[in-house]
Amino acid sequence: MEINVKNIAFDLDFHPSNQLVAAGLITGNLFVYRYAEDSEPQRVLKVRAHKESCRAVRFINEGRVILTGSPDCSILATDVETGSPVARLESSHEKAVNRLVNLTETTIASGGDEGCIKVWDTRQQSCCNSFQVHEEYITDITFEPDSMKLLGTSGDGTLSVCNLRSSKVQTQSEFSEDEPLSIVIMKNGRKVICGTESGTMLLYSWGFFKDCSDRFTGLSPNPVNALLKLDEERVITGTENGLISLVGILPNRVIQPIAEHSEYPVERLAFSHDRKFLGSISHDSILKLWDIDSLLQDSGKKVEGKSAADSDEDEMDTDTDDVLQKSSKGTKRKNNGGSKGLDTASNFFADL
């Protein structure tokens, strides 16, 4: 199923219970479509959300509200039913908002170009945590609910772990020249996988985040822009060459190309609420909805992946109050501070 969104899309998200999918466009528009297996998708909402591009999209509040983030530094909350703006935070970050991620029923996280990760509490109607942990833009964020840990990757070549219970940065990996672009938690929380700019996938053991424990080098020489967990042992990847692949991480490391979105980079992947469809977006202005069962049944030839195992002898990271020192390798930007702009955010969720 294909939906022509008529311009480059940067992010997509599915409604948590209905057959709705949203796309954020380079024009700043937010489009929402209703889809069904036996009919053509219909656009049900068009909102001029931002003056600049719409880089991040997330449904919240059980799908009643949709959030969008932009390089104009704002986060907009829009009523899904009416399309009316509910609230707008003009200075959510010092620089462009790249990522929005749901954490709990009442909290979300955002990541910005200044390297800051913020947590927003919809009940308290304010920003409740701000982690100025990175020195470059945030590339991806994921959440481990049992331990209340927020993991982020950045253009500064590091992975961070933020503890939401203590409101502290627990640890940060050593600098890697291979920039991490995407992240997912696998193996029931025991492994963390990062897709990188070179196409290598970095595997971290939980608690040993200073350096990766393994490298999976058999995927492709193209950047891994998107990772989506299918189950605890398999992950779906979206790469710069437009391919969507199924990768077995552990114990069998095999690669199965399952779809080709286009010749352009795959930017984001997402599952529909019932996991019947896989959504993908690229620079071809087409939002594609793939039937999951068909993709898995008709997957291509398996390719054996290569492993470059490292030792796991690093000292285990612990929940200390001190931020661990970052590696001095590479060229880094100076931090801009992590608390600026919190007062202006205090009434953002007042009307949600």
C-alpha positions in Angstrom: 0.0 0.0 0.0 1.5 3.4 -1.0 0.5 6.9 0.1 1.9 9.8 -1.9 2.6 12.5 0.7 3.8 14.8 -2.1 7.1 15.8 -0.4 10.0 14.4 1.6 8.9 12.9 4.9 11.2 12.8 7.9 9.1 10.8 10.5 6.0 8.7 10.8 3.9 7.2 13.6 0.9 5.0 13.9 -2.1 5.6 16.1 -2.1 3.3 19.2 -5.5 1.8 18.5 -7.0 3.1 15.2 -6.0 2.7 11.6 -4.4 6.1 11.3 -0.8 6.9 10.3 0.9 10.3 10.5 3.8 11.8 8.6 5.9 14.9 9.2 7.1 16.6 6.1 10.0 18.8 5.0 7.5 21.6 4.3 6.4 21.7 8.0 3.1 20.0 7.3 1.6 17.2 9.3 -0.5 14.7 7.4 -2.7 12.0 8.9 -4.2 9.2 6.8 -6.8 6.5 7.5 -5.9 3.2 5.9 -7.6 -0.2 5.5 -6.7 -3.4 3.8 -9.5 -3.3 1.2 -9.5 0.4 0.3 -7.3 3.3 -0.7 -5.8 5.4 2.1 -7.6 8.7 2.8 -6.1 11.8 4.2 -8.1 12.9 7.2 -6.0 15.7 8.6 -3.6 18.3 7.2 -2.0 20.8 9.6 0.6 23.5 8.9 2.5 22.5 12.0 5.7 24.4 11.7 7.4 27.2 9.7 10.4 24.9 9.1 10.4 21.1 8.5 8.5 18.6 10.7 11.2 16.2 11.9 9.5 14.3 14.6 5.9 12.9 15.0 4.3 11.0 18.0 0.8 10.2 19.1 0.2 10.7 22.8 -2.7 10.7 25.2 -4.1 7.4 23.8 -4.0 8.9 20.3 -6.1 11.9 21.1 -3.2 14.3 20.6 -0.2 14.3 18.2 3.1 16.0 18.9 5.4 17.3 16.3 9.0 18.7 16.6 10.9 21.0 14.3 14.2 22.9 13.6 12.3 26.0 14.6 12.9 24.6 18.2 9.2 24.2 18.9 7.0 21.3 19.8 3.3 21.5 18.8 0.5 19.5 20.3 -2.5 19.0 17.9 -5.9 17.6 18.5 -6.3 14.6 16.2 -10.1 14.9 15.9 -10.3 18.6 15.1 -6.8 19.4 13.9 -6.8 22.4 16.2 -3.6 23.4 18.1 -3.8 22.4 21.8 -0.5 24.0 22.9 2.8 25.1 21.4 6.1 25.3 23.1 8.3 27.8 21.2 11.6 27.1 23.0 11.6 23.4 23.8 15.2 23.1 22.9 18.0 25.5 22.1 18.3 24.0 18.6 16.3 21.8 16.3 14.1 19.1 17.7 15.0 15.8 16.1 13.3 13.0 18.0 10.1 12.5 20.1 9.6 9.2 22.0 6.8 7.9 24.2 8.0 6.8 27.6 5.0 6.2 29.8 1.3 7.2 29.7 2.2 10.5 31.0 5.8 11.2 29.9 7.6 11.7 26.6 11.2 12.4 25.7 12.6 14.8 23.1 16.1 15.1 21.6 17.6 18.2 20.0 20.5 19.3 17.8 22.3 20.8 20.9 22.8 17.3 22.3 20.2 17.6 25.0 17.6 15.0 25.9 14.5 16.3 27.8 11.7 14.4 29.5 8.2 16.0 29.7 5.6 15.1 32.3 2.1 15.7 31.0 0.6 15.5 34.5 2.9 18.1 36.0 2.7 20.1 32.8 6.4 20.7 32.7 9.8 19.5 31.7 10.8 17.2 34.6 14.3 16.1 33.4 17.0 17.6 31.2 20.2 15.8 30.3 22.8 17.8 28.5 24.9 14.7 27.9 25.9 15.0 24.3 27.9 17.5 22.3 26.3 17.0 19.0 22.7 16.3 17.7 20.6 13.4 19.0 20.2 10.7 16.4 17.9 8.3 18.3 16.3 7.6 21.7 14.9 4.4 23.2 13.5 3.5 26.6 13.8 0.6 29.0 10.7 0.8 31.3 11.6 -1.8 33.9 14.8 0.0 34.9 13.6 3.5 33.9 16.6 4.0 31.7 16.7 6.3 28.7 19.3 5.5 26.1 20.4 8.0 23.5 22.7 8.1 20.5 24.4 11.1 19.1 26.4 12.6 16.3 29.3 13.0 18.8 29.9 9.2 18.4 28.6 8.1 21.8 25.8 6.2 23.5 24.4 7.6 26.7 22.3 6.0 29.5 20.2 8.3 31.6 18.5 7.1 34.8 15.1 8.7 35.2 14.7 7.6 38.8 17.8 9.4 40.0 17.6 12.1 37.3 21.3 11.5 36.5 23.4 10.4 33.5 24.4 6.9 34.5 27.1 6.4 31.9 28.3 7.3 28.5 30.2 5.1 26.0 33.7 5.9 24.7 33.9 7.9 21.5 33.5 5.9 18.3 34.4 7.2 14.9 31.5 5.2 13.5 28.6 7.5 14.3 25.6 5.7 15.9 22.3 6.6 14.0 19.7 4.3 15.5 19.2 2.2 18.6 17.0 -0.7 19.9 17.0 -3.0 23.0 17.0 -6.7 22.3 17.1 -10.1 24.1 14.7 -9.1 26.9 16.9 -6.1 27.9 20.2 -7.9 27.8 21.5 -6.5 24.5 21.5 -3.0 22.9 22.0 -2.7 19.2 23.1 0.5 17.4 23.0 1.0 13.7 25.9 3.1 12.4 27.0 5.4 9.6 29.3 2.7 8.1 26.6 0.0 8.1 28.2 -1.9 11.0 25.8 -2.8 13.9 27.3 -2.4 17.3 26.2 -4.8 20.0 26.4 -3.7 23.7 25.7 -6.0 26.7 23.4 -4.4 29.3 25.5 -2.8 32.0 28.7 -2.8 29.9 28.2 0.4 27.9 31.7 1.8 27.8 32.5 -0.1 24.6 30.6 -2.5 22.4 31.0 -6.3 23.1 30.5 -7.2 19.4 30.2 -5.8 15.9 28.0 -7.1 13.2 29.7 -6.2 9.9 27.7 -8.2 7.3 24.7 -5.9 6.7 25.8 -3.4 4.1 28.3 -0.5 3.6 25.3 1.9 3.9 24.3 3.8 7.0 21.7 2.1 9.1 19.2 4.9 9.6 16.4 3.0 11.3 16.1 0.0 13.6 12.8 -1.7 14.5 12.6 -4.7 16.8 10.5 -7.6 15.4 11.1 -9.9 18.3 13.8 -10.5 20.9 16.2 -12.0 18.3 15.4 -10.2 15.1 15.5 -6.6 14.1 14.2 -4.8 10.9 16.7 -2.3 9.4 16.3 0.6 7.1 19.4 1.7 5.2 20.7 4.5 3.1 20.4 2.5 -0.1 16.6 2.2 0.3 16.6 -1.5 1.4 14.6 -2.9 4.3 16.1 -6.0 5.8 15.4 -8.6 8.5 18.5 -9.2 10.6 18.9 -12.1 13.0 21.1 -10.8 15.8 21.4 -13.7 18.2 22.1 -16.6 18.1 21.9 -17.0 14.2 23.3 -14.0 12.4 21.6 -13.9 9.1 20.4 -11.1 6.8 17.3 -11.3 4.8 16.4 -8.4 2.4 12.6 -8.2 2.6 11.7 -5.0 0.7 13.1 -2.1 -1.3 11.4 1.2 -0.5 13.2 3.1 -3.3 16.7 4.1 -4.3 16.6 6.8 -1.6 17.5 6.5 2.1 14.9 4.9 4.4 14.5 7.4 7.2 12.0 5.7 9.6 10.2 2.4 10.2 7.2 1.8 12.4 4.6 -0.9 13.1 0.9 -0.4 13.0 -0.9 -0.9 16.4 -1.9 -4.5 15.4 1.5 -5.2 13.8 -0.2 -6.1 10.5 1.7 -3.4 8.7 5.2 -2.1 8.6 5.4 1.6 7.7 8.5 3.1 5.9 9.3 6.6 4.7 12.1 7.8 2.4 13.0 10.8 0.3 10.8 9.6 -2.6 7.6 11.3 -1.1 6.0 7.9 -0.7 4.8 6.5 2.7 4.6 2.7 2.2 2.6 0.3 4.3 3.9 -3.3 3.9 2.0 -6.4 4.9 4.1 -8.0 7.6 3.1 -11.6 6.9 3.8 -11.2 3.2 7.2 -9.7 3.9 8.3 -12.5 6.2 7.0 -15.2 3.9 8.6 -13.7 0.7 11.9 -12.6 2.2 14.9 -12.9 0.0 18.0 -15.0 0.1 19.7 -15.3 3.5 23.2 -13.8 3.8 25.5 -14.9 6.6 26.6 -12.0 8.8 30.1 -11.5 10.1 31.0 -11.0 13.7 34.0 -9.1 15.0 33.8 -10.0 18.7 35.4 -8.0 21.4 36.0 -8.9 25.0 33.3 -8.1 27.6 35.8 -7.4 30.4 35.0 -3.8 31.0 34.0 -2.9 34.5 30.2 -2.9 34.8 28.5 0.5 34.8 26.8 1.4 38.0 24.2 3.9 39.1 26.4 6.6 40.4 25.5 10.3 40.8 28.6 11.4 38.9 28.6 11.7 35.1 31.4 9.6 33.8 34.1 11.4 31.9 33.7 11.5 28.1 36.4 10.3 25.8 38.7 13.1 24.6 38.9 11.6 21.1 37.6 13.5 18.2 36.4 17.1 17.7 33.6 18.1 20.0 31.4 21.2 20.4 31.3 23.1 23.6 28.2 22.3 25.8 25.5 24.9 25.8 24.1 23.9 29.2 21.1 21.7 30.0 18.6 23.8 32.0 17.9 26.8 29.8 14.3 27.1 28.7 12.7 25.0 31.4 10.6 27.9 32.8 9.1 28.6 29.3 8.0 24.9 29.2 6.0 24.9 32.5 2.5 25.3 30.9 3.1 23.3 27.7 0.8 20.4 28.6 -1.8 22.5 30.6 -4.6 22.0 28.1 -3.8 18.3 27.1 
